[in-house]
Amino acid sequence: MSLSTITALSPLDGRYATKLAALRPIMSEHGYMHRRVQVEVAWFIALSDAGFAEFKPLTTGARAYLLGLVKNFSEADAAAIKEIEKTTNHDVKAVEYWIKSKFEARPELEKASEFVHFACTSEDINNTSHALQLRSGRDQVVLPGLDRIVLKLREMAHAFADVPMLSRTHGQTASPTTVGKEMANVVMRLQTACEKIAAVKIMGKMNGAVGNYNAHLSAWPEFDWEAFSKKVIETPEPLGLGLTFQPYSIQIEPHDYMAELFDAVARANTILIDLSRDIWGYVSLGYFKQRLKAGEIGSSTMPHKVNPIDFENAEGNLGLANALLKHLSEKLPVSRWQRDLTDSTVLRNMGVALGYATLAYASLLTGLNKLEINEENLAEDLDAAWEVLAEPIQTVMRRFGVQGAYEKLKEVTRGKTVTAEALHGLIQSLEIPQAEKDRLLAMTPGSYVGKAAELARRV
């Protein structure tokens, strides 16, 4: 059976393949190979500039050629590396051999070929490559996906700032809010979550087999290899990697920053699960309608249905993403002694975790863009919930020292169908200033929204 979007085992490369086009070049095996080549080239060029008599600075032409290997890295190049790996049975060594093969007929580079992967352990290349993948995946796909949701929710917060909506605490009628304020709540939460994601320092180490520069110092004992490694890692691309230097490690970078990053993404996803479920509920209540799309079918047997499938799809994929992200954050910082390979296969699933998250963000945004507010249903719900005005009435009664204010309102409202007439009768009987009575009499469930509109417009 040939591999295609129909035969793919993962739905990310099957049913949803087209929706993950932006992430695939970054987090795929091809993306991993590309970054390994980038790291090897950066290290090689830096070694030529280190001042060693045995490795003179590369010419401008040689540097341009090497950087071109990175810039123009193709699927065919990745396939060639995989072909070499069939013999080496070692993926990093295959990258080294591929780079050396590109030195043929270039005497300057052929002469210096033994400085490819010089003093490096495979993990020097792997950890920095993973770091480059994660930085690109975060900055180019994950955060932009979240930002689009934030922008849409902010737009809704402002547009619906003044549209009153009945709240439901414990599933029961509660003090009204506005549709815009509920969107603003999520905007603020999500912005904070995005700031946490963006703030994670993406780290890398290049310090040899167990983190002590053993091989490096055996070659040049007097050279400051730690400073050199730091420079390669922190120098901006393309001559460096533009990462944060990790000075202490075993064979592998500790992966604590990865756990921090995955936990931060999972927190953002949890906020969106909350949003997806709430919107699903509001659609069910009729607070939102969904814009129809020609040809779409909601049910194979019930023609009337317009299902909130985008929010359901988002919720499901956010759950899958978080399950993987949780495992990644719990497992990756744990290594037996100086190295074991349990992290290797797990790390190859970073793209899967971020893929489910990316898919969810797209589904959620699609759903949000379909929503149309149903002000008629919102107004009807509010008009049937006069009991929510028990709160302001008893609060004003307390202000003016009316004894048993809470208890009197409880007796009139708890578990009963409350009418405007009944509340107005109670208000008229109160021993409070007439101006306060008039203010309470003018109040409706739809007008009792506090600062909701102002808070929504401010976000």
Summary of the structure (lengths in Angstrom):
residues: 459
radius of gyration: 30.5
end to end distance: 52.9
largest distance: 101.7
contacts: 1431
relative contact order: 0.11
helix: 62%
strand: 5%
